[in-house]
Amino acid sequence: MSKLDEVYSKLTIKTGAKIALVVLDGLGDIATAAQGNLTPLEAARTPNLDALVQSGCAQGRMIPVAPGITPGSGPGHLALFGYDPIEFEVGRGVIETLGLGIELKAGDVAARANFCTLDAKGIVTDRRAGRIATEVCERLCRILSSKIKKIGTTEVIVLPGKEHRFVIVFRGTGLEGPLTDTDPNREGLPIASAKPVDGKNAGQKKVAKLVADFYKAALPLLKNEKTANGFLMRGIAHQPDIPTFEERYQLKPACLAVYPMYKGLAQLVGMKKIEGPQTVQEQLERYVKEYDAYDFFFIHYKYTDKAGEDGNFAAKVKAIEDFDAALPLLLARKPDVLVITGDHSTPCALKGHSWHPQPVLLHSACSGSDKLDRFTETGANIGSLGIFEAKYLMRLMQANAKMFDKFGA
């Protein structure tokens, strides 16, 4: 625990306040001429968000990791949960695996994988295999898991996720991460080799050999698939020790997410995963039902990010409007502190995550009002929250919930 965290811990008071963190994944964007010099937030019709803003909110922008660093979803969310993403570095494979309900054991190394499309020369032509249907992913994972149960004495576990995503777990002795990704991070390149981050680490070297052997066994099994004839591995790592959310903040937390990645992030810090809801409407209905049982709610909405990664401006606008249409459900049981933000920016023009600070809206009885009419990047640039590191958001939420005693005389 850092010295600052020790101070926060000593000042913390349990007040029974209700706090909700709503994450519109990849919400932030940039205005370009091709988009009419508007961001999706600016172009979207959001009467419910507008009314919330006009009732009195503070706005600002958050740096997800550090200036200029483009975060993955893991670091982006850990920062929102108040964990310094540089201090608490967690492999994406661990997060995704936990989200699928698999308990990792000591000696397990997990990887997040994407089915991809390869040409005849082994060059990646589509990193997401056209976002194949989940049913196709499940079929392909059954093929891999039935044919590759072990590599030497190491057990291999293959489990499907959503669409093109799946996980691979190596379970054995003497295994350790992290390793570099086999994802080249853009089309037009071959699958990369997984390499130890620490070239002297025997456990990492052993896993690198396992990954290479797994590819040798798995790629021939997929060669007749038209679209998903390859796969890419990311976040190859073991599970680290991390303090729980409840220990840090004295709040009983719950997670309402659809995709395994985000359930895994929540589970990693000890949040209760509330299973079942598949749409934002269902998520918010369940929030209302569970309102009295928890102090803190993490509500995740994926579709803004998907549209941004596809470079689909109209789809990102629609995703924001769909969220806005469901927002009255949340406001029917308005928490004492409500934050609406993203885990990072995913500009349509870039078709991927970026380093641009994401906009954040905070509403509470003591948040004050920035006297703005809408929640947009432009408004957030002049909001009273200013520009700050995302790892401090939780502390601002606690402060707005009146959870801190005075510091010093």
Backbone torsions as a table, in degrees:
resi	resn	phi	psi	omega
1	MET	NA	130.3	179.8
2	SER	-71.6	164.1	178.3
3	LYS	-59.4	-40.3	179.8
4	LEU	-65.6	-41.5	177.9
5	ASP	-63.4	-35.1	176.5
6	GLU	-61.9	-40.3	178.5
7	VAL	-64.0	-48.6	179.0
8	TYR	-57.9	-42.6	-177.8
9	SER	-62.0	-42.6	-180.0
10	LYS	-67.0	-29.4	-177.5
11	LEU	-85.5	-13.2	-171.3
12	THR	-68.9	133.8	176.6
13	ILE	-123.1	132.6	175.0
14	LYS	-79.6	121.5	-175.4
15	THR	-117.0	-7.8	-175.9
16	GLY	78.1	11.2	-179.7
17	ALA	-67.2	150.7	175.6
18	LYS	-104.6	130.8	-177.2
19	ILE	-128.3	137.1	176.9
20	ALA	-129.4	131.3	175.1
21	LEU	-113.8	111.1	-179.5
22	VAL	-104.7	119.1	-176.0
23	VAL	-110.5	110.6	170.6
24	LEU	-89.3	99.7	-170.2
25	ASP	-53.9	131.8	176.8
26	GLY	63.5	27.2	-171.8
27	LEU	-59.4	-43.2	-174.7
28	GLY	-61.6	151.9	-178.6
29	ASP	-153.9	178.5	176.7
30	ILE	-126.9	148.5	179.1
31	ALA	-86.9	130.6	177.3
32	THR	-129.8	162.2	179.8
33	ALA	-60.6	-36.3	-179.3
34	ALA	-65.3	-20.7	179.3
35	GLN	-103.3	18.9	-178.7
36	GLY	69.5	25.7	-178.0
37	ASN	56.5	35.6	176.2
38	LEU	-125.9	151.6	167.1
39	THR	-89.9	164.3	176.4
40	PRO	-56.9	-38.9	177.0
41	LEU	-60.6	-38.2	-179.2
42	GLU	-73.8	-33.0	-177.9
43	ALA	-81.6	-24.9	-175.2
44	ALA	-72.1	147.7	172.5
45	ARG	-90.4	113.3	-172.9
46	THR	-131.7	68.6	-176.3
47	PRO	-61.2	-34.1	-178.0
48	ASN	-74.9	-41.7	173.7
49	LEU	-62.5	-40.9	179.8
50	ASP	-59.2	-44.6	-179.7
51	ALA	-63.9	-40.0	177.7
52	LEU	-61.3	-47.4	179.7
53	VAL	-58.9	-44.5	-176.3
54	GLN	-71.3	-15.9	176.9
55	SER	-79.9	-10.4	177.8
56	GLY	120.9	99.1	-179.7
57	CYS	-142.0	158.7	170.3
58	ALA	-106.5	142.5	179.1
59	GLN	-128.0	161.5	177.5
60	GLY	-173.0	-168.7	176.6
61	ARG	-128.3	147.9	-179.3
62	MET	-120.8	137.1	172.6
63	ILE	-88.0	116.8	-171.7
64	PRO	-65.8	-38.6	179.9
65	VAL	-128.2	-68.0	177.4
66	ALA	-158.7	158.1	-177.1
67	PRO	-52.7	127.9	176.7
68	GLY	87.0	-9.8	-179.0
69	ILE	-90.8	126.2	176.0
70	THR	-89.1	119.3	-175.4
71	PRO	-90.8	152.2	163.7
72	GLY	-79.5	176.2	-178.9
73	SER	-64.7	-34.3	179.9
74	GLY	-62.1	-59.5	177.6
75	PRO	-58.2	-37.9	180.0
76	GLY	-59.9	-44.8	-179.0
77	HIS	-76.2	-39.2	178.7
78	LEU	-59.1	-38.0	176.6
79	ALA	-63.3	-42.7	177.7
80	LEU	-61.0	-33.4	178.8
81	PHE	-80.0	-0.8	176.4
82	GLY	91.8	11.3	178.5
83	TYR	-101.2	124.4	178.6
84	ASP	-59.0	116.3	-173.8
85	PRO	-68.9	-15.5	175.7
86	ILE	-83.2	-39.0	177.7
87	GLU	-71.0	-42.2	-178.2
88	PHE	-107.7	79.5	-179.6
89	GLU	-88.6	121.4	-174.8
90	VAL	-124.7	130.8	178.9
91	GLY	-67.0	143.0	-178.1
92	ARG	-63.8	-31.4	178.9
93	GLY	-62.5	-39.4	177.6
94	VAL	-61.5	-46.5	-177.0
95	ILE	-62.6	-48.1	-177.7
96	GLU	-64.3	-40.7	-178.9
97	THR	-63.8	-45.4	177.3
98	LEU	-60.7	-38.7	179.9
99	GLY	-63.6	-27.0	178.0
100	LEU	-84.9	2.5	175.7
101	GLY	89.7	11.9	179.2
102	ILE	-91.8	125.2	176.1
103	GLU	-84.5	119.0	179.9
104	LEU	-78.8	141.1	-179.9
105	LYS	-105.6	165.3	173.6
106	ALA	-59.9	132.2	-178.2
107	GLY	93.5	-2.5	176.1
108	ASP	-85.9	139.4	170.5
109	VAL	-124.4	127.9	-174.2
110	ALA	-117.2	150.0	177.1
111	ALA	-134.9	140.2	169.2
112	ARG	-85.9	135.4	-178.6
113	ALA	-128.5	149.4	172.8
114	ASN	-117.9	131.1	164.4
115	PHE	-67.3	141.6	-177.9
116	CYS	-137.4	173.8	177.8
117	THR	-109.9	128.9	177.9
118	LEU	-114.0	144.8	173.3
119	ASP	-86.6	-175.2	-174.6
120	ALA	-63.4	-22.2	-179.9
121	LYS	-95.0	3.9	179.5
122	GLY	82.9	18.0	178.5
123	ILE	-89.0	136.9	179.7
124	VAL	-73.5	119.6	179.2
125	THR	-105.7	-18.7	175.4
126	ASP	-152.2	112.7	-174.6
127	ARG	-70.2	-14.6	-178.1
128	ARG	-121.3	13.5	176.6
129	ALA	50.8	39.3	178.6
130	GLY	68.3	20.9	-176.7
131	ARG	50.7	59.7	-179.4
132	ILE	-52.2	156.0	178.3
133	ALA	-64.9	150.4	179.2
134	THR	-56.6	-35.2	179.8
135	GLU	-62.8	-36.4	178.1
136	VAL	-68.2	-44.2	177.4
137	CYS	-57.8	-43.4	-179.7
138	GLU	-62.2	-41.0	179.3
139	ARG	-63.9	-44.7	-178.3
140	LEU	-67.2	-37.5	178.1
141	CYS	-66.7	-34.9	176.0
142	ARG	-63.3	-39.1	178.0
143	ILE	-62.0	-49.3	-177.6
144	LEU	-64.8	-44.0	-176.0
145	SER	-70.7	-29.0	180.0
146	SER	-77.4	-27.8	-176.9
147	LYS	-95.8	-25.7	-176.8
148	ILE	-124.6	90.8	-179.7
149	LYS	-97.2	-28.0	-179.9
150	LYS	-145.9	151.5	166.8
151	ILE	-122.9	106.9	-171.4
152	GLY	64.7	-124.1	178.6
153	THR	-97.8	2.0	-176.8
154	THR	-92.2	126.0	176.9
155	GLU	-73.7	142.1	178.4
156	VAL	-119.5	126.1	179.6
157	ILE	-116.6	125.5	179.2
158	VAL	-120.9	123.6	-178.0
159	LEU	-134.0	137.0	-179.8
160	PRO	-78.0	150.2	171.4
161	GLY	-114.0	-138.3	178.2
162	LYS	-94.2	139.4	175.0
163	GLU	53.3	-120.2	-173.9
164	HIS	-84.7	-1.3	-170.9
165	ARG	-92.5	142.7	171.8
166	PHE	-153.1	174.8	179.4
167	VAL	-126.3	152.4	175.8
168	ILE	-127.6	126.8	178.5
169	VAL	-119.1	128.6	173.6
170	PHE	-101.6	120.4	-175.1
171	ARG	-119.1	111.3	-178.4
172	GLY	-167.8	-154.6	-179.7
173	THR	-114.1	149.8	176.3
174	GLY	70.6	22.5	-178.3
175	LEU	-100.6	143.6	-179.7
176	GLU	-156.4	149.6	173.3
177	GLY	-115.7	-175.6	1.9
178	PRO	-91.6	163.8	172.7
179	LEU	-122.1	162.8	174.8
180	THR	-72.8	159.3	-178.4
181	ASP	-75.1	154.4	169.2
182	THR	-92.5	-5.9	176.6
183	ASP	-76.3	120.7	178.4
184	PRO	-74.3	-6.4	176.8
185	ASN	71.1	7.9	169.7
186	ARG	-164.1	158.2	177.7
187	GLU	-72.4	161.7	177.0
188	GLY	93.8	4.2	178.6
189	LEU	-127.5	158.2	176.4
190	PRO	-77.3	169.1	172.7
191	ILE	-60.0	132.8	-179.8
192	ALA	-82.5	163.0	175.2
193	SER	-88.2	138.5	174.5
194	ALA	-77.7	127.0	-177.1
195	LYS	-125.4	148.6	176.6
196	PRO	-60.2	138.5	173.2
197	VAL	-69.7	-36.1	175.0
198	ASP	-110.9	106.1	-175.1
199	GLY	-63.1	-13.9	-179.8
200	LYS	-96.9	-4.3	-175.4
201	ASN	-83.1	115.6	-176.2
202	ALA	-64.7	-38.3	179.7
203	GLY	-64.0	-40.5	178.0
204	GLN	-67.9	-39.5	177.4
205	LYS	-61.6	-39.5	-180.0
206	LYS	-64.8	-41.1	179.3
207	VAL	-68.2	-37.9	177.9
208	ALA	-58.3	-40.9	177.7
209	LYS	-66.9	-39.4	178.3
210	LEU	-63.2	-42.2	179.3
211	VAL	-62.4	-45.5	179.1
212	ALA	-61.1	-43.2	179.7
213	ASP	-67.6	-34.7	177.9
214	PHE	-64.4	-42.9	176.8
215	TYR	-60.1	-42.5	-179.7
216	LYS	-60.7	-35.7	-179.2
217	ALA	-82.8	-34.0	-170.6
218	ALA	-86.0	-40.4	-174.8
219	LEU	-59.6	-40.1	176.2
220	PRO	-61.3	-27.7	179.7
221	LEU	-72.2	-18.9	-177.0
222	LEU	-106.3	-1.8	-168.7
223	LYS	-61.7	-25.1	-178.8
224	ASN	-91.5	-0.6	176.3
225	GLU	-74.9	134.4	-177.2
226	LYS	-72.4	-38.2	-175.0
227	THR	-108.8	-56.0	-175.2
228	ALA	-94.8	69.8	-177.3
229	ASN	-103.4	13.9	176.5
230	GLY	-156.6	-178.4	177.4
231	PHE	-156.4	156.0	-179.5
232	LEU	-123.4	143.1	-177.0
233	MET	-116.1	137.3	-178.2
234	ARG	-135.9	154.7	173.6
235	GLY	60.2	47.3	-177.0
236	ILE	-80.0	107.7	-171.1
237	ALA	-161.5	170.4	173.2
238	HIS	-104.3	167.2	-175.5
239	GLN	-80.5	127.1	179.2
240	PRO	-87.7	166.9	171.5
241	ASP	-80.3	135.3	-178.0
242	ILE	-148.3	134.5	179.4
243	PRO	-66.7	148.8	-176.2
244	THR	-78.1	157.9	178.8
245	PHE	-60.0	-43.4	-177.9
246	GLU	-66.2	-36.0	176.6
247	GLU	-63.3	-41.6	-175.5
248	ARG	-73.1	-38.5	-167.6
249	TYR	-119.1	-4.4	-178.2
250	GLN	57.2	39.5	178.9
251	LEU	-129.2	136.6	176.9
252	LYS	-86.7	111.8	-170.1
253	PRO	-102.8	151.4	174.9
254	ALA	-135.0	152.4	-178.4
255	CYS	-120.3	131.9	172.2
256	LEU	-120.7	97.3	-178.9
257	ALA	-138.6	156.1	-178.7
258	VAL	-100.2	-42.9	-174.0
259	TYR	-86.5	142.3	-176.8
260	PRO	-57.0	-36.9	-178.5
261	MET	-52.1	-44.9	-172.5
262	TYR	-82.9	-29.8	170.6
263	LYS	-63.5	-39.8	179.9
264	GLY	-65.3	-41.0	176.4
265	LEU	-60.0	-42.9	179.1
266	ALA	-64.7	-44.5	-179.5
267	GLN	-64.2	-35.8	-179.2
268	LEU	-56.3	-36.4	-179.2
269	VAL	-101.7	12.1	171.5
270	GLY	88.6	18.0	175.5
271	MET	-77.5	149.5	174.9
272	LYS	-79.1	122.2	177.3
273	LYS	-81.9	121.3	176.1
274	ILE	-96.0	107.5	-173.9
275	GLU	-86.8	156.8	173.4
276	GLY	122.4	-59.0	-175.4
277	PRO	-60.1	137.2	-179.3
278	GLN	-119.6	-13.0	178.5
279	THR	-125.2	163.1	179.4
280	VAL	-63.3	-34.0	177.0
281	GLN	-61.2	-46.7	179.4
282	GLU	-66.4	-37.2	178.0
283	GLN	-60.6	-45.9	-176.6
284	LEU	-74.0	-32.9	174.0
285	GLU	-62.7	-40.3	179.5
286	ARG	-69.7	-35.4	174.4
287	TYR	-56.3	-46.6	179.4
288	VAL	-60.5	-42.0	-178.2
289	LYS	-66.4	-36.8	-175.4
290	GLU	-94.2	4.3	-169.8
291	TYR	-53.6	-41.8	-175.4
292	ASP	-78.2	-13.7	-172.6
293	ALA	-89.0	-16.0	-174.5
294	TYR	-135.4	159.7	177.7
295	ASP	-95.3	-28.7	-172.9
296	PHE	-133.8	134.2	177.5
297	PHE	-122.2	127.6	170.3
298	PHE	-104.3	116.1	-177.7
299	ILE	-117.1	119.1	-174.1
300	HIS	-109.9	135.9	-179.7
301	TYR	-127.7	117.3	-167.9
302	LYS	-87.1	-27.0	-157.8
303	TYR	-73.6	-20.2	173.2
304	THR	-64.3	-39.5	-179.6
305	ASP	-69.6	-42.9	-179.8
306	LYS	-59.0	-44.0	-179.6
307	ALA	-65.7	-40.3	178.5
308	GLY	-62.9	-42.8	179.5
309	GLU	-65.9	-28.5	176.9
310	ASP	-83.5	-4.5	-177.4
311	GLY	68.3	26.0	-173.6
312	ASN	-103.1	92.9	-176.7
313	PHE	-60.2	-46.4	-177.8
314	ALA	-62.2	-38.4	179.7
315	ALA	-68.5	-35.1	178.7
316	LYS	-69.9	-38.9	174.8
317	VAL	-59.4	-46.1	-179.0
318	LYS	-64.1	-39.3	179.5
319	ALA	-61.4	-39.8	177.3
320	ILE	-66.2	-41.8	179.7
321	GLU	-66.4	-36.4	177.4
322	ASP	-64.7	-40.9	176.0
323	PHE	-62.9	-44.7	-178.9
324	ASP	-59.4	-38.0	-179.3
325	ALA	-64.0	-30.6	-179.3
326	ALA	-88.0	-13.7	-173.7
327	LEU	-55.9	-36.4	179.1
328	PRO	-54.7	-28.2	176.3
329	LEU	-60.6	-44.0	178.8
330	LEU	-66.6	-43.1	-176.1
331	LEU	-71.2	-15.7	176.3
332	ALA	-65.2	-29.5	172.1
333	ARG	-123.8	66.5	-174.3
334	LYS	-63.0	124.6	179.1
335	PRO	-72.1	168.0	177.8
336	ASP	-64.8	-34.6	176.6
337	VAL	-132.2	126.2	178.6
338	LEU	-125.7	128.4	174.1
339	VAL	-121.4	133.8	172.8
340	ILE	-122.8	124.5	-175.7
341	THR	-160.3	-169.0	172.3
342	GLY	-122.0	168.6	175.3
343	ASP	-86.8	-15.5	179.1
344	HIS	-175.1	179.7	172.3
345	SER	-98.4	144.3	172.5
346	THR	-131.6	80.3	-177.0
347	PRO	-64.4	134.8	178.3
348	CYS	-58.6	-36.4	-177.8
349	ALA	-65.9	-25.0	-178.5
350	LEU	-99.2	-16.2	-179.3
351	LYS	55.4	39.2	179.0
352	GLY	-179.2	175.2	177.3
353	HIS	-61.1	156.3	177.5
354	SER	-144.7	175.3	-178.0
355	TRP	-88.0	-4.5	-175.6
356	HIS	-63.9	132.7	178.5
357	PRO	-57.5	135.8	-178.8
358	GLN	-86.3	148.6	178.1
359	PRO	-74.0	150.7	179.5
360	VAL	-140.1	139.1	177.4
361	LEU	-120.4	133.0	179.6
362	LEU	-129.2	126.7	178.7
363	HIS	-122.8	128.1	172.9
364	SER	-158.0	174.2	178.8
365	ALA	-65.3	-21.8	-178.2
366	CYS	-121.4	20.5	178.8
367	SER	-76.5	-19.5	-173.1
368	GLY	73.6	178.8	179.7
369	SER	-126.6	130.9	174.9
370	ASP	-82.6	-0.1	178.3
371	LYS	56.3	41.7	175.6
372	LEU	-103.3	157.0	-178.4
373	ASP	-94.5	-23.7	-174.2
374	ARG	-142.4	164.4	173.8
375	PHE	-99.6	103.3	-179.5
376	THR	-144.8	167.0	175.6
377	GLU	-60.3	-39.6	-179.1
378	THR	-62.8	-45.6	177.7
379	GLY	-66.6	-41.1	-179.2
380	ALA	-61.3	-30.3	180.0
381	ASN	-62.5	-26.0	-178.1
382	ILE	-111.3	6.3	-177.2
383	GLY	-71.0	161.8	-174.1
384	SER	-70.9	-18.5	178.2
385	LEU	-73.7	-20.4	-179.9
386	GLY	68.9	-155.0	176.4
387	ILE	-112.2	122.6	-177.1
388	PHE	-142.9	165.8	179.3
389	GLU	-74.6	136.7	-175.3
390	ALA	-59.1	-26.0	-177.4
391	LYS	-65.3	-13.4	178.0
392	TYR	-94.9	-2.1	-177.3
393	LEU	-60.0	-45.4	-178.5
394	MET	-59.0	-38.4	-179.9
395	ARG	-68.2	-36.2	174.9
396	LEU	-65.9	-37.7	178.0
397	MET	-65.4	-43.3	177.2
398	GLN	-61.5	-42.5	179.4
399	ALA	-60.8	-42.4	179.2
400	ASN	-69.5	-20.2	174.4
401	ALA	-88.9	6.7	179.8
402	LYS	58.2	42.1	-177.0
403	MET	-96.4	3.5	-178.5
404	PHE	-116.9	131.7	170.2
405	ASP	-73.3	167.6	179.7
406	LYS	-70.0	143.7	179.1
407	PHE	-95.0	119.1	177.0
408	GLY	80.1	178.4	-175.5
409	ALA	-73.8	NA	NA
